[in-house]
Amino acid sequence: MSTHHTHNDLHSEQGGLPGEHPGRAKNPVIKVRDLAWLEFEKPDLAGAEIFGHAFGFATSYKDSDELHLRGTMPGSPAVIVRRGSKSRFTGPAFLAADDADLFTLASHLDTTVASLPENLGGLTVDTLAPSGARVRVVSGVHQLPALQSQRPLVYNVGGKIARENATQRPPREPAKVERLGHVVLQTTRYQQALDWYLQNLGLLVSDFLYYEGQRSKGPTMSFIRCDRGSEAADHHTLAMTLGPRTRYVHSAYQVADLDSLAAGGEFLKDAGFNRSWGIGRHIQGSQIFDYWRDDKGFLVEHFTDGDMFDNTLEPGWEAMTASGLAQWGPPASADFLGLKPGKEAFAEARSIISALRKSDNEFDLARLRGLLKVAQS
């Protein structure tokens, strides 16, 4: 397999230095194909469905204790919400290539393969990442048929006229979610968790970020994609960042185009929901983004036009800065950065004190200084 080592004008200005993390395992146990779905618990399923429909999901299954939300593309549901006493993220589910890979993984992890409920079908291996977060790997799940999606607009670009004697009137309606794109997780044991995902699930790092002045201490964030060989995959299916507690950061869902994203944002605003940050275009992944808070405050992203990489690209390396999160768009908001006064910011502050007192994590005083510098950069 040949690899691309040049990062200029590609996805990062610089590549790895000798001895730095290679961003892939030499002999992974299996190679997952995609992120299947995300699982949450919430006390109010009706409220979750109301927001879900406003955000652009369709309901594929519901009963008194469970809600499945899906996109328009065929496949499994994108989000599963179960009734719980409090709102929390319970974990991601990754899609294995086949049942055989699932049994291979179960044997390696010394665990069992179990059947999923009939409303999902298929099999699962449930395990824990080094941070203690639950991870599912599934196969053979029921495939939902495609739904009608929003048609991307036809643009007149430069001297090329593709639309003549016709106007543009994108409706102000929910931006129909096409599919689940990625999830971002924070962990107190970043290096261990990174190696665990690469070794066990065969994921590849697209980009590393490190704290300014601390590159020699190793990266503190990674954007990680599936290894589908010569078939291109999303720039990141999973992103992980070092922090003072293990938690969900955000998840992202693809929509048809910029107009769908923007008009859908106007619909969400009119419905009384709160934008966290956007609209802009990211650097790592290149996607156009728009971040919102759902009915229980979870951060969710509409995105379109993201990068797709095959398995030949080596990781890029960049310093982590708040100003470097986007190519264009408004500055990252205090809400997006977790600096807005409130329950979440208070919980993060308390966790910093707790993490610094413990020795079983990677978040030390030097990393705290680096994180504070990011927020001011």
N, C-alpha and C positions, 0 to 999 in steps of 0.2 A: 504494500500500500504506500503510495507516495503521499507526502503531506506538504501543505503550503506553509511556509515560514514567514512570508512577507505580510506585514500588517499595515503598511502605509496605504491610506485611502481604502482600506478594507473594513476592519472593524475595530482596530486599535492602532495607535501610533507605534507601539513597540511590542515585541514578543518576549518570551521568557529568557532569563539569563541561565548560564550553565549551573546546574545543581538545583534550580528551582523546580517547583511542582510541575510534573509533565501534563497534568490535566486529564489523564486517562490511566486506567489500569492495564497492565500487560496481558493478563489472562482473567477477564471478568467471569463471574459465575454464569450469568445470563445477560442478555441485552434486551431491556424492555423496549416496547415499540412506541409508547406514548403515555401520557397522563390520562387515565380513564375518567375519574371523577374526584370530587372533593366532598368530604363529609362534615356536617355541622350538627350541633344540637341547639335548639331554640325553644323557648316555652310557648311561643305564639306562631303556629304554622300558618295561620290565616294572614298575619302581617308579613311573613316571609314570602308568601305567594303573591301578595299585592305588590311588594317591591319587585319580586322576580319578574312579574309581567311588565311592570313599568320599565325595568332594566332591559327587557327584550327576550326573556326566557319564555318557553311554553311548558305547561305542566304535562308530564308523561305518566305520572302515577301519584295518587294520594289516598291516604286513609286517615283515620283519626290520629295516628301517631307518626306518620311518615309522609314526606313530600319529595318528589323527584322533579327537578327542573332540567330542561334539555335545550339544545340549540337546534338549528334547522338542518345541520348536516347529519347523515346517518351515523349510528353508533350508540353508545351508552348514554345515560343521562350525564349532564355536566356537574350537577350539584345534587347531593342527597341531604335533606334536612330531617332530622328525627326530633321528636318531642323530648325536651329535657328540662330540668328545673332551672337551668341557667344557660345563657348563650355561650357556646364555645366551639372552637374548631377541633374536630376529633381526628383528622388525618387525611392524607392523600391516598388514592388508589392508582397504581400504575398498571398498564396493560402488558402482559407477557406475550411473546410471540405465539405460544401454544401451550397446551397442557403439559407437554414433556418438560418444557423449561420450568414450569411451576414445580414439578416434582424434583427437578434438579436443584432448584433454589431451596426447597423445603429440606432436602437431604443435607445440603451444605450448612443450613442454619439450624439443623437438628430440631426441626419443628414439623408440623403436619399440614397437609392440604385439606381444606374443609369446603363444603358446599355453601354457596351463597343462597340467600332466600330466593324463592321462586320468582318474585317480581324483578329480580336481576338475572338469575340463571348463572351457570358457570361455577368456577372454583376460585378459591382464594388462599393465599398464604398470608397470615397476619403476623407481623413481627415488630420489633422496636429498633429504631435508630439509636446510635450511642447517646443522643440527648434524652432518650426516654420517650420520644414522640412515636406514636403508632404509625406504621406504614403497611399498606396492603398492596399485594401484587395479585392481579386477577387474570383469568383467561376464560374463554368460552362463554362470555356473558351475552345476553340477548342483544340483538342489534335492532335499534329503532329505525324505522324508515325515514327517509328525508322528508322535510317539510318545505313548503314554499318559502324561499328566502327573498330578501330585498335585492333588487337588481342594481348593480353599481351604475352610477350615472355615466353617460357618454360625454367626454370632455373634448372641447376644442383647445388644442395645445399648440402654441407657436403658430406655424403656418399650416398645420394639418387640421382641416375642417372635417370633423366626424359627425357633427350635429348641425343640420341646416334647416331653416324654417321651423325650428322647434325651440321651446324654452326649457329652462331648468326650474322645476318647482318641487323640490324634495319635501314631502309632507312632514309636519312636526308630529312624529309618532315614535313609539319605542323603537330603538335601533335593534333589529332582530339579531340576537346572538346566534352566530353560526356554530361556534364550538368553544370548548375550554382551551385556553392557550398555555397558561403557566400558573404556578403558585410560588410565592416568595415566603421563606421561613427564616426566622431568626433562631440561633442556637448558641448556647454557652460553650459548646464543644465543637467548634466549627471544623477544625482540621480532622478530627476523628469522624465527624458526620460526613464530611466531604469524601474521605477515603472509603467509608462504608458504602456510600451510594455508587461511587465509581467501581468498586470491586464487586459488589453484589448485584447491581442493576445494570452495569455496563455503560453508564452515562459518560459523556464527554464534556469537558469545560470549554466553553466558547470564549469567555473573558474572565480574567481575575482583576479584582480591585484590591488595593492595599492602602493603609493609612500613610499619609505623607510623612516621609522621614523614617518609615518603619518597614520598608520593603524587605530588608534582611530578616525580619521576624516572620515573614510569610504573608500570604494574602489574608484578607478578612471578609471578602465577598467573592462569590463565583456565580456566573451565569452558565447553566448546565443544560445540555441538549441530549436527546436520544441518539444512539448510534444505529442508524439504519443503512449503514454502508454507503453506497453511491446515491441512495435516495435522500434528498434534502429533508431536514427536520427543522422545526422551530429553533431559532438561535438559543432560546432557553425554554425548557419545559419546567425546570426547577431552578430557582435561585436561592442561595443561602447566604446569610450574613452573620457575622459574629455579633453577639450582644449580651447584655446582662441577664437575660432570661430566654427560655425557649418559648416561642410564640409564633402564631400566624402573623404575617405582615400584610400581604394582599394577594389577590388572585386576578387573572386577566382573561377576557373573553373576546374573541374576534367578531367584528362586524364587517359589513360589506365594503364601506369606503368612508372617506372623510365626511361627506355630506350626511351619511347615515349616522355616523358618530356624533356630529355636531347637532343635527336635528333631534336625535335621541336625547342629547344632553339638554336641549331646550325643553323637551317633554318632561324629563326628570325634574328640572328646575320648576316648571309650572306645577308639577305634582307635589312640590314641597320638600323634595329631597335635597341633600347638601353635597355640592361639589367639593372635593378635597383639593384637587389640583388639575389644571388643564385649561385649554387644549394645548398640546405641544408635541414635539417629536423627540424621542429618546436618542441617546448615543448608543449605548449597548443594546443591540436588538433593532434599533432604527425605527421602531413602530411609532405611529401617531397614537397618542394616548389621551385619555380623559378619565380621571379618578373620581369615584363617588363613595359616599358612605351609605350602607344599606340600612334596613329598618332597625338593626341592632348595633350599628356602628362599625361593622366589618368593612374594610377598605376593598373595593372592587374596581376593576379597570375595564373600560371599553378600549379595544385597540384595533388597528388596521395597518396593513402594509408593513409587516415585520420581516426581518431577515430570515432566510432559510439557508442552512449550511449542511453540506454532506460531512462524511467522517474524515476528510483529508485536512481540514483546517486545524492548525495548532492554536492554543490559547493566546489571546492578547492580554497585555498587562497595562493597567493605568492606575494612577493615584485616585483615591476616592475623594470627591468633593461634592458639596451640595449644588454648586453652580455647574458642575459637569454632568448633571443628570439628564440634561436636555440640550438639543441643538438649537431649538427655538421654542418659544412659549413663555408664559409668565414664570417668575422665580418660583422655585419649590416652596409650597406654603408651609406654615408652621404646623398645620394639621397633618400634612403628608409626612413631614419630618419627625412627627411625634413630639413637637415642642409646644403645641397648643395646650394651655392650662386645662386640666380636666382629669377624669378618672384614669385614663390610660397613661398620661404623662406622669401622674403620681405613682402608678404601679411600676412604671419603668424606673423612676427615681429610687423607689424602695428596693427594687431588684438590683440596682447598681451597688447599693450598700451591702446587700446580702451576698452578691457575687464576689465582691472584693474581700469579704471575710472568709470565703471558702477557698480551698485549694483544688477542688475537683472540677475546675472549669478553666477555660483559656482567657477569661476576661479579667485582666489584671490592671494595675494602675497605669501602665504604659498604654494599654489598649483604650482605657478611659480617656486619656489625654488625646489620643488619636481620634476617637469618636467625637469629642468636643470640638476638635479642630475642623472636622468635616462639617459640622453644623454651622460653623462660622465662615466657611470657605466659599 
